[in-house]
């Protein structure tokens, strides 16, 4: 079978918005370039690992999600696309490749453009979860600094960009304890990321992340992962911030961050799995997703975020949640990738 692997690769030399930078033409990129601009994009190591996994059973062609992708899909006419492209420009960027593939009537792995748009918009996601009585922390959205300190939320808060992934825009400063700190973060986010800020009440309970594979009644949660902060620097906060994910925890100096499977009671395990599968269904996710949760003061799991394009670093030395859960369930990396592909094939009847 002819499989196209569509991706965005981290741009090590994409460090200037000058018109002389050829990458700007390649991607028609218009956003400000910051320290975490390409945190969501995949490394060459990951892209080649996915390619090698797919090549075990199929003919694979790499298609970068740049300005030429549309014509390349038309020329290649793949049987199916394994999509890990994060896109670029705008709050609908993760939906760009799936929308193109729908237009061309080409099957692809993962969620469709509507689900990807909704899940990237954290506020819209939380509104839908609330409607369906799925627990999620109380929140508000701010698109400018405030003059009135009656915000209807209880401090401390976590403040983050409304539509970013891979902990982009979430730093130690995102944990705010008062109105002045909140305004400072709103100002930072609206200016640096050109989007509103989401402020939500901080949940101080245990934190978990769950990988899901499948569709419909076959969708199932892989072994639950607990995120622990015992190993973090003494003055750091118990949040999985950009510093935590990309600075404190490195391959050279790995931290003992994850417990998988998590040490939870059978009752809590069932509750977490039930909430995750309901969230997966309500948001119409397909094939795979990763869902992050925290316990509130009453010990109830609250959904923080949904990632229908989960990170999949191939090296076991890296703390990458989805592959870690897969390995704990008995799947190696190659099996994990091909299982996701086969779920999509079944869904399309291929």
C-alpha positions in Angstrom: 0.0 0.0 0.0 1.2 3.5 -0.8 1.4 5.5 2.4 2.3 9.2 2.5 3.8 10.5 5.8 3.0 14.2 6.2 4.9 16.1 8.8 6.5 19.4 9.9 10.1 19.3 10.8 11.8 21.5 13.4 13.5 24.4 11.7 16.9 24.9 13.5 17.8 27.8 11.2 14.3 29.5 11.2 15.5 32.2 13.5 14.6 35.4 11.6 11.5 37.0 10.2 13.6 38.7 7.6 12.4 38.5 4.0 15.8 37.0 3.1 15.0 33.9 5.1 14.1 31.3 2.4 12.0 29.3 4.9 9.5 32.2 5.1 8.7 31.7 1.4 8.6 27.9 1.9 6.0 28.2 4.6 4.5 31.6 4.0 5.1 32.1 7.7 3.8 35.4 9.3 3.9 34.9 13.0 6.5 36.2 15.4 9.3 33.7 16.0 9.8 33.1 19.7 11.9 30.6 21.8 9.1 28.0 21.6 7.7 28.7 18.1 8.5 25.2 16.7 8.1 23.2 19.9 5.2 21.3 18.4 7.0 20.3 15.2 8.8 17.0 15.0 12.5 16.3 14.9 14.2 14.4 12.0 14.6 11.5 14.4 10.9 11.2 15.0 9.9 11.6 11.3 12.4 8.9 10.3 11.3 6.6 13.1 7.7 6.8 11.9 8.8 6.3 8.3 10.8 3.2 9.2 7.8 1.8 11.1 5.5 2.2 8.2 8.1 0.9 5.7 8.0 -2.5 7.4 4.7 -3.1 5.7 4.1 -0.4 3.1 5.7 1.9 0.5 6.2 5.2 2.1 6.7 8.7 0.7 7.5 11.7 2.8 5.5 14.9 2.2 6.4 18.0 4.1 3.5 20.1 5.1 4.6 23.2 3.3 3.3 25.3 0.4 3.9 22.5 -2.1 2.0 19.8 -0.1 -1.3 20.2 -2.0 0.2 19.6 -5.4 2.3 16.7 -4.1 -0.8 14.9 -2.8 -2.4 15.3 -6.2 0.6 13.9 -8.0 1.2 11.0 -5.6 -2.4 9.9 -5.0 -1.5 7.9 -1.9 -3.8 5.2 -0.6 -3.7 6.8 2.8 -1.8 9.6 4.6 -0.2 9.1 8.1 -0.6 12.6 9.4 1.6 14.1 12.1 1.7 17.6 10.6 1.1 20.5 13.1 0.7 23.1 10.4 1.6 26.8 10.6 -0.1 30.2 10.7 -3.3 30.7 12.6 -5.5 29.0 15.2 -6.7 26.4 12.6 -3.1 25.3 11.7 -3.5 21.6 12.8 -6.6 21.3 10.6 -4.8 22.5 7.4 -3.6 19.1 6.1 -6.8 17.2 7.0 -8.9 19.8 5.3 -6.7 19.5 2.1 -7.0 15.7 2.3 -10.8 15.9 2.7 -10.9 18.2 -0.3 -8.9 15.7 -2.4 -10.8 12.7 -1.0 -7.6 11.1 0.4 -7.9 9.0 3.5 -5.7 9.9 6.5 -5.0 8.9 10.1 -6.3 10.8 13.1 -9.1 13.3 13.7 -10.7 15.4 11.1 -10.2 19.2 10.7 -13.2 20.1 12.9 -12.0 18.1 15.8 -8.5 19.4 15.4 -9.7 23.0 15.4 -11.8 22.5 18.5 -9.2 20.7 20.5 -6.5 23.3 19.7 -8.9 26.0 21.0 -8.7 25.2 24.7 -11.7 27.4 25.6 -14.0 25.8 23.0 -12.9 22.4 24.2 -13.8 23.3 27.8 -17.1 24.7 26.8 -18.1 21.5 25.0 -16.8 19.4 28.0 -18.9 21.5 30.4 -22.0 21.0 28.2 -21.5 17.3 28.4 -20.9 17.3 32.2 -17.3 16.2 31.8 -15.3 17.8 34.7 -13.0 20.6 33.8 -11.6 23.5 35.8 -13.4 26.8 35.9 -12.0 29.3 33.4 -12.3 32.6 31.5 -10.8 34.0 28.3 -9.1 37.4 28.2 -8.0 39.2 25.0 -6.7 42.4 26.8 -5.4 43.4 30.2 -8.1 44.1 32.8 -9.1 47.1 34.8 -11.7 45.4 36.9 -10.4 42.7 39.3 -13.7 41.0 39.7 -13.0 38.1 37.4 -15.1 35.4 39.0 -12.2 33.0 39.5 -10.3 31.9 42.6 -6.5 32.3 42.7 -4.1 30.7 42.0 -4.6 30.5 38.3 -2.8 28.9 35.3 -2.7 31.3 32.4 -1.7 30.1 28.9 -2.3 30.8 25.2 -5.7 29.7 24.1 -4.4 27.7 21.1 -0.9 26.2 21.6 0.5 22.8 22.3 3.7 21.2 23.7 3.5 23.5 26.7 4.1 26.5 24.4 3.5 29.7 26.3 3.3 28.0 29.7 6.2 29.1 31.9 6.8 29.3 35.6 5.2 32.8 35.4 2.0 31.2 34.1 1.1 30.3 37.7 -0.4 33.5 39.0 -1.4 34.3 42.6 -3.0 37.7 42.2 -4.6 40.2 39.9 -1.3 42.1 38.9 0.4 38.8 38.0 -2.7 37.8 35.9 -2.6 41.1 34.0 1.2 40.7 33.3 0.6 37.2 31.8 -2.4 38.4 29.8 -0.2 41.1 28.3 2.6 38.7 27.6 0.4 36.1 25.8 -1.7 38.5 23.8 1.5 40.3 22.5 3.8 37.4 22.0 1.3 34.8 20.7 -1.2 37.1 19.1 -4.1 35.3 20.6 -6.3 35.5 23.8 -5.2 34.1 27.1 -7.0 31.3 28.9 -7.0 31.6 32.7 -8.2 28.5 34.7 -8.3 27.8 38.3 -5.3 25.7 39.4 -6.0 22.1 40.5 -3.6 21.0 43.1 -4.3 17.2 42.9 -2.4 14.4 41.2 -1.8 14.8 37.4 -2.3 12.1 34.8 -2.1 11.7 31.1 -3.9 9.0 29.1 -3.2 7.6 25.6 -6.1 6.3 23.6 -6.1 4.1 20.5 -9.1 2.9 18.5 -12.5 4.0 17.4 -16.0 3.6 18.7 -16.5 0.6 20.9 -12.9 -0.6 20.2 -11.3 2.6 21.6 -9.4 1.9 24.7 -7.1 3.6 27.2 -3.5 2.4 27.4 -1.9 2.2 30.8 -2.4 5.5 32.7 0.6 7.7 33.2 1.1 9.8 36.4 3.2 13.0 36.1 5.2 13.5 39.3 7.2 16.5 40.3 9.3 15.1 43.1 12.5 15.2 41.0 12.1 18.8 39.8 14.3 21.6 41.1 13.3 22.7 44.6 12.1 26.1 43.5 10.1 25.0 40.5 6.3 24.7 40.4 4.3 21.5 40.0 3.2 22.2 36.5 4.4 20.6 33.2 5.7 23.9 31.8 7.9 24.7 28.9 10.8 24.7 31.3 9.8 21.3 32.7 9.3 19.7 29.4 12.3 21.1 27.4 14.8 22.4 30.0 14.7 20.6 33.3 14.0 17.2 31.7 16.5 16.3 29.0 17.9 13.1 27.5 21.3 14.0 29.0 19.8 14.7 32.4 16.5 12.8 32.5 14.1 13.4 35.5 12.0 10.7 37.0 8.8 12.3 35.8 6.4 9.6 34.9 4.9 6.5 36.6 3.5 4.1 34.1 1.3 2.3 34.9 0.2 4.9 37.5 -0.2 3.7 41.0 -3.9 4.3 41.4 -6.8 2.4 42.9 -9.0 0.3 40.7 -11.9 2.8 41.3 -9.8 5.8 40.3 -8.5 4.0 37.3 -12.1 3.2 36.1 -13.1 6.8 36.7 -10.1 8.2 34.7 -10.7 5.8 31.8 -14.4 6.5 31.7 -13.9 10.3 31.6 -11.2 9.9 28.9 -13.3 7.7 26.7 -16.3 10.0 27.0 -14.1 13.0 26.1 -12.7 11.1 23.1 -16.2 10.3 21.9 -17.8 13.7 22.6 -15.0 15.5 20.7 -15.2 13.0 17.9 -11.5 12.0 18.1 -10.4 9.3 15.7 -7.7 6.6 15.8 -5.6 8.1 18.7 -5.4 11.0 21.1 -3.8 11.9 24.4 -5.8 13.4 27.3 -4.3 15.3 30.2 -6.2 15.4 33.6 -5.7 16.6 37.2 -7.6 15.7 40.3 -9.6 18.5 42.1 -9.9 19.0 45.8 -12.6 16.3 45.9 -10.4 13.8 44.1 -12.4 14.0 40.8 -10.4 13.8 37.6 -10.8 17.0 35.6 -9.8 17.2 31.9 -7.1 19.8 31.2 -6.5 19.3 27.5 -6.9 17.0 24.6 -4.2 16.4 22.0 -5.4 14.5 18.9 -1.8 14.8 17.5 0.1 13.4 20.4 3.9 13.7 20.7 5.7 10.4 19.7 9.4 10.7 20.4 10.9 7.3 19.5 13.8 7.1 21.9 12.7 5.4 25.2 15.2 7.7 27.0 13.0 10.6 26.1 9.9 11.2 28.3 7.3 11.0 25.6 4.0 10.0 27.0 2.2 8.1 24.2 5.1 5.8 23.3 5.7 5.2 27.0 2.1 4.1 27.5 2.3 1.9 24.4 5.4 0.2 25.6 3.8 -0.4 29.0 0.9 -2.1 27.1 3.3 -4.4 25.3 3.7 -2.5 22.0 7.0 -1.4 20.7 7.3 1.8 18.6 6.8 0.1 15.2 3.7 -1.7 16.4 2.3 1.5 17.9 2.6 3.4 14.6 1.1 0.6 12.5 -1.7 0.0 15.0 -2.8 3.6 14.5 -2.5 3.2 10.8 -4.6 0.1 10.9 -7.3 1.7 13.0 -7.6 4.4 10.2 -7.6 1.7 7.5 -10.4 -0.1 9.3 -12.4 3.1 9.6 -12.1 3.7 5.9 -12.6 0.1 4.9 -9.2 -0.2 3.3 
